[in-house]
Amino acid sequence: MNNKRILIKGLLRKMESNDLSEKEVSLIRNLKRNSKTSEAGKLSKRELNRAVKRNKELLLKKRNGSTEVKKNSKLGYRIIIGSAAASAAIILVLTLYNYFLKPSNNLGYEYAQNYIEDQRYSTEKDLKEITLPDGSTVFMNRETSFSLRKESFNEYTREVWLDEGEAFFNITKDESRPFIVHTSNGISTQVLGTSFNIKSYSNLSNQVISVNTGRVQVINENEDKIILDPNYKVTISNSAGQFELGTTDAEAVSDWRSGRIVFENAPISEVAFRIKQVYNLEMVYDETSFGDDFIYTFFTTTSSIDNVLTAICKLTKSTYKIEGSQIFLTK
């Protein structure tokens, strides 16, 4: 028991000075996961309230930069180490520490539980698959940017940012840490463990979120919410931010991962965008002439551009001509 007290006391001192090594952080996690106390060793309600009050005062003083912390720091250790419930007490102190010393823009504290650095991934003409620290995978389409922030992806939370583009997410289930994807215009997609696709290109007029497996909750900046089950999608106007619920073939929509590009009620602007991505050819057309055309079709990235344009022209009753790096589409 004395050895455990010495160990905990040393860890607490290092926590206060923010000097924990990776090995010690791992040890604290194990203590938190594995701590079990007997009925006789549990803190009484009175002891618990007293410990909370005194440690709260101590940590607040530390956060506010008070010089009294050093003078009274032994008081905090005595409260914890003096208890017979050392295992329960370490949980209490860690909880208080995590709550009061979370980083903010005005504080220089490092959060001991963070285990990644800021990371940014991007693609241009190629696809990319990345594995996150929790085992989840993200498959990135062309011209996509995706980022992690160290204060937002740790053992307490999993938040990521799809800054631009399209990505397919296959999320490892963790009920204690919902997985949240932030996209433009204040849209957040929250899951526990599922697979889904988000299309959020700034060059397109809408964001589209579709669900392959599990369940997804989508929230806009006004805190309107919508729940999506498999083979449902929500389309969100980048200008108005409103939700439009619909059904979809989620597997087909996300099949861009294997080189199959699916158009599902797509305006001509989206067709032009995909052709530019795959073939590096710019479509030139009169927007007013094609304003009422919405296209359902697909092509593969190995299809010839002539085959793709022939199909598009049949659907829109138009003709095409290729000159250099431009495609002229006319009705």
Secondary structure, DSSP 4 states (H G I P E B T S, - for coil): -HHHHHHHHHHHHHHHTT---HHHHHHHHHHHHH----GGGSPPHHHHHHHHHHHHHHHHHHHTT-THHHHHHHHHHHHHHTSS-HHHHHHHHHHHHHHHT---TT-----TTB----EEEE-SSS-EEEE-TTS-EEEE-TT-EEEEEEEEEBSS-EEEEEEEEEEEEEPPP-TTS-EEEEEGGGEEEEESS-EEEEEE-TTSSEEEEEEEES-EEEE-TT--EEEE-TTEEEEEETTT--EEEEE--HHHHGGGGGTEEEEEEEEHHHHHHHHHHHH--EEE--TTTSTT-EEEEEEETTS-HHHHHHHHHHHHT-EEEEETTEEEEE-
